Amino acid sequence: MALVDAGGYLDAASTEPLHPAAAAAWEAAAAEAWADPSRLYGAGRRARQSLDAATEQVADLVGCRPDEITFTSSGTTALHLGIAGLLLGRRRVGGHAIASAVEHSAVLNALDLAGEHPTLVPVDRTGRVDADQFGELLRLRSDTALACVQSANHEVGTVQPLAEIAAACALSGVPLLADAAQTLGWQTPPQGWGVLAASAHKWGGPAGVGILAIRPSARWRSPAPADERGAGRFAGFENVPGVLAAAAALGAVRADADAESSRLRDLTSVIRERVAATVPDVEIVGHPDLRVPNIVTFSCLYVPGEALVTELDRRGFAVSSGSSCSSSTLQPSHVLAAMGALTHGNIRVSLPRGVSAQVVDRFLAELPPAVARVRERLGTSEL
């Protein structure tokens, strides 16, 4: 199936355009798997068989057993349930948590709501956590109930040493919650996590489908009222069409992940080089090599990020600015601040699967005059 032509859409890290495989699976499920999967009549059995098959497919791609998979209403919900369930299940140990300073706001907000501020592990200038330092901080407190680390940062694309951190957590007897939202569409996460969360719209599945994977050893306990559905972890009627579409999209993107990853990595390398060469007073942020293949982030001096987003939109390109979750409030990115990077004039370009080199070339041609126009309009071009 050909991918959707998204034109100048360059914000795939926020949400990937719906994959054709997902659209086809949704349409088929709406016709054939719409019934209650808990019922024993024929239509219910068909829905249950479809749901079970999708669960097995996702479990295989996550790297766990099907009975460890629960589908939620979003990746954010999966993260919130994962954190709350670990804190509840390990309440006798304590209520302390440890996380990297660049975790998604959904993680940091959930930890703050738990009552005790977490220990935040600093990152280097590229946004990468030091696994040895993470391990040292784990050993400082015996009341640590959980640790949280994302597989790759959602704002700058830097890949974290998840396997090494998981090993450090195992030595300390602390379960690790892994936020795999930005990488599950590219590869199976390293083993060693206790709870894993992801979101289908990050790989071309439909919005409104999250993945929560829980190992029995994590001692997770549901923090919410449960019923007979969702394995007692997430109550309510299953979104069978959504789950089937999410599984179909994940299977499709993973089938050609190696080739597409290589192609997009080449394109983002070109963007990194051309932006640095053609835009004055610019800083490229994130790790140059240890990064997901489709994200490039840079900061332009003397340019408000929101103004540049608007100017690029006028020229036919959709990009994001600042924190992916706080740009609407115009708050500085906590990720960039933790990295010691410039938080002003930040732009994240994240390439969707199937984007053409011609689109990237057009973007690179339009970016320098767009920056110059914003600087001229604001009177900062001569600074």
C-alpha positions in Angstrom: 0.0 0.0 0.0 1.2 3.5 -0.8 1.6 5.9 2.0 -0.6 9.0 2.2 1.0 12.0 0.5 1.2 14.4 3.4 2.7 17.3 1.3 4.5 19.7 3.5 3.5 18.0 6.7 6.7 17.7 8.8 5.3 17.0 12.3 5.2 13.2 12.5 6.6 13.1 16.0 3.3 14.7 17.1 1.2 12.3 15.0 1.9 10.3 11.9 -0.6 10.5 9.0 -3.0 7.5 9.1 -1.3 4.6 7.4 -3.4 3.0 4.6 -3.1 -0.4 6.3 -4.7 1.2 9.4 -7.5 2.7 7.3 -8.2 -0.6 5.6 -8.2 -2.5 8.9 -10.5 0.0 10.5 -13.0 -0.3 7.6 -12.9 -4.1 7.7 -13.3 -4.2 11.4 -16.2 -1.8 11.3 -18.0 -4.2 9.0 -17.0 -7.6 10.5 -15.7 -7.0 14.1 -18.1 -4.4 15.5 -19.8 -6.7 18.1 -19.1 -7.1 21.8 -16.1 -9.3 22.0 -17.2 -10.7 25.4 -20.4 -12.2 23.9 -20.7 -15.9 22.9 -22.8 -15.5 19.8 -21.2 -15.6 16.3 -20.6 -11.8 15.9 -19.1 -11.6 19.3 -16.8 -14.5 18.7 -15.6 -13.0 15.5 -14.8 -9.7 17.3 -12.9 -11.7 20.0 -10.9 -13.6 17.5 -9.9 -10.4 15.7 -9.0 -8.7 18.9 -7.0 -11.6 20.1 -5.1 -11.8 16.8 -4.3 -8.1 16.9 -3.1 -8.4 20.5 -0.8 -11.3 19.6 0.6 -9.3 16.7 1.3 -6.2 18.9 2.8 -8.4 21.7 5.2 -10.0 19.2 6.3 -6.5 18.0 6.6 -5.2 21.6 8.5 -8.3 22.7 6.2 -9.7 25.4 3.3 -12.1 25.9 -0.2 -11.3 24.7 -1.6 -11.5 28.2 0.8 -8.7 29.2 -0.8 -6.3 26.7 -3.7 -3.9 27.5 -5.1 -1.3 25.1 -6.0 2.0 26.6 -7.5 5.2 25.2 -4.2 7.0 24.6 -0.5 6.8 25.2 -0.9 9.4 27.9 -3.4 7.3 29.7 -1.1 4.3 29.4 1.7 6.3 31.1 -0.6 7.6 33.8 -1.9 4.1 34.6 1.6 2.6 34.5 2.9 5.1 37.0 -0.1 5.1 39.3 -0.2 1.3 39.2 3.5 0.9 40.1 3.2 3.4 43.0 0.2 1.5 44.3 1.6 -1.9 43.9 4.9 -1.0 45.5 3.5 1.4 48.2 5.2 -0.7 51.0 8.6 0.1 49.4 7.8 3.9 49.3 6.5 6.6 47.0 9.8 7.9 45.5 10.4 7.8 41.8 13.4 8.6 39.6 13.2 9.8 36.0 15.3 11.6 33.4 15.0 15.3 33.3 13.7 15.2 29.7 10.8 12.8 30.2 7.5 13.6 28.5 5.3 16.0 30.5 2.7 13.3 30.9 5.3 11.4 33.1 6.5 14.4 35.0 3.0 15.6 35.8 1.9 12.2 36.9 4.9 11.9 39.2 4.3 15.3 40.7 0.7 14.4 41.3 1.8 11.4 43.4 2.9 13.8 46.1 6.7 13.5 46.3 8.8 15.2 43.8 10.9 12.7 41.8 14.6 12.7 41.5 15.4 14.0 38.0 18.6 12.6 36.4 20.3 15.3 34.4 21.2 14.9 30.7 24.2 16.1 28.7 24.1 18.7 25.9 22.8 16.2 23.5 19.8 15.2 25.7 21.3 11.8 26.7 21.1 10.3 30.1 24.2 8.8 31.7 23.3 5.2 32.6 26.0 5.0 35.3 24.7 8.1 37.0 21.2 6.8 36.8 22.3 3.7 38.6 24.1 5.6 41.3 21.0 7.7 42.0 19.0 4.5 42.1 21.2 3.2 44.9 20.8 6.3 47.1 17.3 5.7 48.3 15.6 2.5 49.4 12.1 3.9 49.1 12.3 4.2 45.2 9.2 2.5 43.8 9.8 3.0 40.1 12.1 4.5 37.5 10.9 6.2 34.2 12.9 6.6 31.0 11.8 7.2 27.5 13.4 5.1 24.7 14.0 8.3 22.7 13.2 11.9 23.4 10.1 13.3 21.7 11.5 16.8 21.2 15.1 16.3 20.0 15.1 12.6 19.0 18.0 11.5 21.2 18.0 7.8 21.9 18.4 6.9 25.6 20.5 3.9 26.8 17.4 2.0 27.8 19.1 -1.4 28.0 21.8 -0.2 30.4 19.3 1.7 32.6 17.1 -1.4 32.7 20.1 -3.4 33.9 20.8 -0.8 36.6 17.1 -1.0 37.7 17.3 -4.8 37.9 20.3 -4.6 40.2 18.4 -2.2 42.5 15.2 -4.1 42.3 13.3 -1.1 40.9 10.8 -1.7 38.0 11.4 0.5 34.9 8.6 2.2 33.1 9.7 2.7 29.5 8.0 5.3 27.3 8.5 3.7 23.8 6.2 6.1 21.9 8.9 7.4 19.6 10.6 4.1 18.8 8.1 1.3 18.8 7.3 2.0 15.2 11.0 1.5 14.3 12.1 -1.4 16.5 11.3 -3.7 19.4 12.5 -2.1 22.7 15.3 -3.6 24.6 14.3 -6.1 27.3 14.4 -5.4 31.0 11.5 -3.0 31.4 8.6 -3.7 33.9 6.0 -1.5 32.3 5.9 -0.1 28.8 3.7 2.5 27.2 3.2 3.6 23.6 0.7 5.4 21.4 -0.7 4.1 18.0 -0.9 7.5 16.3 2.9 7.8 16.5 3.3 5.1 13.9 0.3 5.7 11.6 -2.4 4.1 13.7 -5.5 5.9 14.8 -5.6 8.4 17.6 -7.3 7.1 20.8 -5.4 3.8 21.0 -2.6 3.4 23.6 -0.6 0.4 24.6 0.2 -0.6 28.2 2.4 -3.6 28.6 2.9 -4.9 32.2 5.3 -7.7 33.3 4.0 -9.7 36.2 7.3 -9.1 38.1 6.6 -5.3 38.1 4.0 -5.7 41.0 1.7 -3.4 39.2 -1.8 -2.9 40.7 -4.7 -1.2 39.0 -5.3 2.3 40.5 -8.8 2.5 39.0 -12.0 0.5 39.3 -11.8 -2.5 37.1 -14.4 -4.8 35.4 -14.2 -8.0 33.5 -12.8 -6.3 30.5 -9.2 -5.2 29.8 -7.7 -7.9 31.9 -8.8 -5.9 35.0 -6.3 -3.2 34.0 -8.4 -0.8 31.9 -12.2 -0.9 32.2 -14.7 -0.4 29.5 -15.8 -1.6 26.1 -12.9 -2.5 23.9 -12.2 -0.3 20.8 -11.9 -3.3 18.5 -11.7 -1.4 15.2 -9.1 1.0 16.7 -7.0 -1.8 18.1 -7.1 -3.7 14.8 -6.1 -0.6 12.9 -3.3 0.1 15.4 -1.9 -3.4 15.0 -2.1 -3.3 11.2 -0.2 0.0 11.0 2.4 -1.3 13.5 2.9 -4.4 11.4 3.1 -2.5 8.2 5.7 0.1 9.3 7.8 -2.5 11.1 7.9 -4.6 7.9 9.9 -1.9 6.1 11.4 -0.1 9.1 15.0 -0.8 8.2 14.8 0.6 4.7 12.7 3.6 5.7 14.8 4.3 8.7 17.9 4.4 6.5 16.2 6.7 4.0 14.9 9.1 6.5 18.2 9.2 8.4 19.9 10.3 5.2 17.3 13.1 4.7 17.6 14.3 8.3 21.4 14.3 8.0 21.0 16.6 4.9 18.6 18.8 6.9 21.2 19.1 9.8 24.0 20.0 7.4 22.0 22.4 5.2 20.3 24.3 8.1 23.7 24.8 9.8 25.2 26.1 6.5 22.3 28.3 5.2 20.7 29.8 8.4 22.8 32.4 10.3 22.9 32.1 14.1 21.4 28.6 14.4 22.0 25.8 16.8 21.3 22.2 15.9 20.3 20.3 19.1 20.1 16.6 19.9 22.6 13.8 19.4 24.1 13.8 15.9 24.2 10.0 15.7 22.3 8.4 18.6 18.9 9.6 17.4 15.7 8.4 15.9 15.8 8.6 12.1 13.2 11.2 11.4 13.6 14.1 13.9 15.8 17.2 13.5 15.6 20.1 16.0 17.2 23.4 15.8 17.0 26.8 17.5 17.3 30.2 15.7 18.5 33.2 17.6 16.3 36.3 17.5 13.3 34.4 16.2 10.3 33.4 18.3 9.5 29.8 17.5 5.8 30.4 17.1 6.4 33.2 14.6 8.6 30.9 12.5 6.0 28.1 12.7 3.4 30.6 11.4 5.7 31.8 8.6 6.5 28.3 7.5 2.9 27.3 7.6 2.2 30.3 5.2 4.8 28.7 2.9 3.1 25.3 3.1 5.1 23.5 5.8 3.8 22.1 9.1 6.4 22.0 11.9 6.3 22.3 15.7 8.0 24.7 18.1 9.2 24.2 21.7 7.8 21.5 23.8 5.4 19.3 22.0 2.9 19.6 24.8 3.5 23.2 26.0 3.9 25.2 22.8 0.3 26.3 23.0 1.0 27.8 26.4 4.2 29.5 25.1 6.2 28.0 28.0 9.9 27.3 27.4 10.7 23.6 26.7 11.8 21.8 29.9 13.7 19.4 27.6 15.8 22.1 26.0 16.3 23.8 29.3 17.6 20.5 30.9 20.0 20.2 27.9 21.3 23.7 28.4 20.2 24.4 24.8 18.7 27.6 23.5 14.9 27.5 24.2 14.1 30.5 22.0 13.2 30.1 18.4 13.1 26.4 18.5 11.8 24.3 15.6 11.3 20.5 15.4 11.1 18.9 12.0 9.9 15.3 12.1 9.6 13.5 8.8 6.6 11.3 8.2 7.2 7.9 6.5 7.1 8.2 2.8 8.0 11.9 2.6 9.9 12.6 -0.6 13.3 14.2 -0.9 11.6 16.8 -3.1 9.5 18.0 -0.1 12.6 18.2 2.0 14.5 20.2 -0.7 11.6 22.6 -0.9 11.6 23.0 2.9 15.3 23.7 2.9 14.9 26.3 0.2 12.1 28.1 2.0 13.6 28.0 5.5 16.3 30.7 5.2 14.0 33.3 3.7 11.4 32.4 6.3 13.8 33.0 9.1 15.1 36.2 7.5 11.5 37.5 7.0 10.6 36.9 10.7 13.8 38.6 11.8 13.2 41.6 9.6 9.7 41.9 10.7 10.8 41.9 14.3 13.7 44.2 13.7 16.3 41.6 14.8 18.0 41.0 11.5 20.8 43.4 12.3 21.6 42.0 15.8 
